[in-house]
């Protein structure tokens, strides 16, 4: 049977006929004329090759086929009605959802403390699951992990994700509190005198922008150590004369914990755009709308 050639509105008429067992009342139930309902009954009899309702005295009785169909047709129509209902509203106070978010080490450090404070207050039963996401270009992680959103940088400038600007961050220099080169204003000359740790994270945009800026000035910093671990780098900086270049917001968080000093870079660099991104299918989802609003709130709390 080809459904494309069948008027599925006949199921609504069939449900009314089988529940009312009378053409006039069935027509009134679904707000059509008696003539239209009679035509629908005729079409149903031809389609199902069964009389469905047969006259017995002053009433109409269902056939065995009609009785067998009645419950299934009614449940099917209820399922369709449920399917077409608007999505339920999202109540953060009672919600028990798990939100899966893609974050890098830096964005986790910057956003999670404030975000989790907000969530604990407004949505105490919600669980946050963080998946490591080094950049928003990594669509494979979005698809494999079924991420509903991510926060990070975008390198190629083109993506199938919906994006919006969340933060602008800037490069800074970190060293121990009593570093001799930090006792006075940090100049380019003093910056170049120091040995540097490079935290070579995957495609780190901060480091490339710093080195690009230095290249334009015709100079190059002394990189003495390359590490993939920001926490280890900070520990080394605290006990050595090494400098560590980072971006402002995570540097502030880390310096507070480690007792380190922060200075602005002594040369201009381009800002880092931190984006909020999500697959288009989640744009209208009430829970995701709420979560994106809370992430924006956490980002706004960081503004200096």
N, C-alpha and C positions, 0 to 999 in steps of 0.2 A: 504493500500500500504506500503510495507516494503522498506524504504529508503536505507537499507544496500544492497539491490539487484539492486539499480539504480545507473547508472553512472551520477553523478551530473554535469559532464562536458557537458552533453547534454543541460543543461540550457544555457550555453555560445553559443552553436551552434544554439539553438532556438532563442536566442536574435538576433544573426547575421542574421539568415534567415528571421525573421520577419521585421527587419529594412531594409535589402537589397532586399528581395523578389526575390532573384536570387541566385542559388547555387554557381556559380563561384565567384561572388562578395562577398558572405558571407564567402566562403573559404578564399579568400584573406584578408578579414577583420580580421580574427582571426588566420591567418598564418598557415592554414592546406591545404592539397591537395583537389582538387575538388572531388576526389574519397572518401576521408574521410568524406567530408561534405555530400555527397550523402548517405553514410552509416548512418551518424548521422540522416539525415532526415527520412530515413527508420525506424530507431529505435524509433524516436520520434512519428512517425505515429502509430507504434504498441503500444507504451506506452500510448499514449493519445487517441487511438482509433479514430483518426481524420486525415484527409488528410493534414491539416494545410495550405499547399500551393497547389493550383490547377492551371494547365496551362489554359490560356485563350489567344489564338492567340500566339503572340511572348513573352508574359509575364506571370508571375505567380501571382495569387491573393490570399490573405489570406482568410481562411474560417472565419465564424462567431466565432468559438472557438478560432482561432488564434488571431483575433482582440481583443477578451476578455482577452487573456493571455498576449498580448504584453506589456502593461504598467506595469502589476504586475511583469513579469519576469525581465524587465529592472530595475525596482526599487529594486527588490531583489538582483540583481547582484551588483548594486551600493552600497547597504547596506553591502554586503559581502566585497567589495573592501575597503569601509570605515573602516570596522571592522579589516581588515588586515594591515591597514596603521600603520607605526611606531608611537609611542606616540608623541604628540606635545612637542616641546622644552619648557623648563621652563624659562620664562623671569621675574626675580624678580621685575624689575621696573614697570611692568604692571600687575603682578599677583594679584588676589583678593581672594586668598584662605584662608581658616581657618585651621591652624595647631593645632591639639590637642596633647598636650605633657603631659606625666605623670611625675610629680616631687614631691619630699617631701618638707617639709618646708625648710630644710637645702639646698637642691639643688636649690630650687627656689631662696633663698636668695643669693646663691653663683653665679648662672649663669644668672638669669634674667636681672639684671641691665645692664650687658655688652651685652648680647644677644639682648635685646630690642634696645640698641643704634645702634647695627649693622643692625638690621632689619629696624629700622626707616630710616636709610641712604640708604640701598640697596633695600628695598622692602616696600615702605611706605604704600601700601594698604593691606598688609597682616595682618591678625588678629591671635594672639596667644591665645589659650584657654588652661589653665592649669588644669589638673585633679590631685587630691591628690593621690600620689602613695608612700606608705611607704617603699616598697621594690620591686625589680624586680621579686620576686617569686610569686607575686600576679597576676597570669595569668587571674584570673576572671575579674579584672579591665581592663586589656588589651582587653579582649573579649567583656565585657559589654559596655565599653566606646569607643570601636573601636579605641584604641590608635594607632597612627602610630609610636610612639617611646616613650621611657622613659629614665630617668637618675636616677641612684640610686645604691644600693648595692644588691648583690645576695648572699643568705645564703646557698642554697643547692648545688651551683656550677654546677648544671645541669639545662638547660632550653631549650625550643624549640625556644627561641628568638635568633636572631643574636646579638652578643655582641662584644664590643671592650673596652679596657681600656681608660678611659677619664682622670681621675685624681687619684693621690695618696694623701691621706690626713692623718694628724697625730693629735694625741691628744694634747690639750693644757689646761692650767688652767686660768680661768678668775676671777678677783676680782676687787674691787673698787681701784681707783688710789692710795689712801693713806692708803691702807691696811697695817697694821704693819708687816705682814709676807711677804709682797712684797717689803719692803724697802731694803732687802738684797737678795742675790741669793736664789731662791726657792729650798730648799733641801727636801728630802723625809721626814725628821723629821718635818719640818715646814708644809709640805703638810698634814701630818697626824694630826698635832695639830688642824687644822681648821675643822670647821663643813662644810658639803657639801650639796649642792642641787643636787638632781638627777632628771634630766628632763627625766622622764620615757616615752619616745616616743615608738611607737610600734616597738619592736625588735631592739632597738638602738644598732648597732654594736660597737660604740665608747665606751659606758659605759661598755659593757661586756668585751671588750678588756682591758680597764683600770682596772677593778676589777680582771680580770684573771691575769694581770701582777702583781698586788699587792699580789694576792694569792700566786704566785710563790715566792714572796719575804717573805712570811709568815706574812704579815700584812694586815690590813683592814682599810679603811677610815671610818670616822664618817658621815653617811648620816642622816642629821637632818630633811630634807624636801624632799618629792618626788612630782614632778609636771609634768603634761602633756604639759605645756606651756613654751616654751623657752623665749618668750618675758617677761612674768611675772617673770620668774626666773632671768632674767637680771636686771629687775627693783628692785627685792629684793636684789640681789648682790650689786647693786650700793649703797644701804642704810644700809647694814649690813656687818658683818665680814664673811659671808658665801663665800665659794669657789664654782665655777661651772666648771665642766669638760665638754669640748666640742671638736669639731674638728676644725682645724686651719682656713680653709678658711671662713666658716660662722662666726667663732669667730672674725676674723679680721673685717668683715663687721659690725657685731653687736657692737663690741667695739668702732668702729669709730662713730657710731650713739649714743652710750650711754655714751661715755667718760669713759670706763673701761680700765683696764690694762690686758695684756696677758703675761703669762710666759710659757715657755716649761715645760712639765711635768718632774719632777726630777727622772724619771725612764723610762727605755725603754718599748715601746709598739709597737705592730705590726701596720703597716699602714692600712688605710681603702682604699679599692679599689672602686672607683666610676666608674660605667660602663655606657656606652651609649648602649641602646638596642632597637631593633625594630623587628616586625614580618617579617618573610622571604619574604612575598609577596610584601613588600615595598622596597626591596633591590635595584631594578633597576628603581624605580620611580624617574624621574628627579627632581621633587619638593622636595622629601624626601632626595635625594642625596645632594641638595643644603642646606636644613635645617640642616642635620647632619654636613655638613662642617662648617656652622655658629656656631653650638654648640661647635665643636672642637675649632674654633677660639676664642670663649668666654672663654673656659677652658684654652687655652694657655695663654690668657691675665692675668690669675690669678697666673701663675707660679711665685714663689718667688725665 
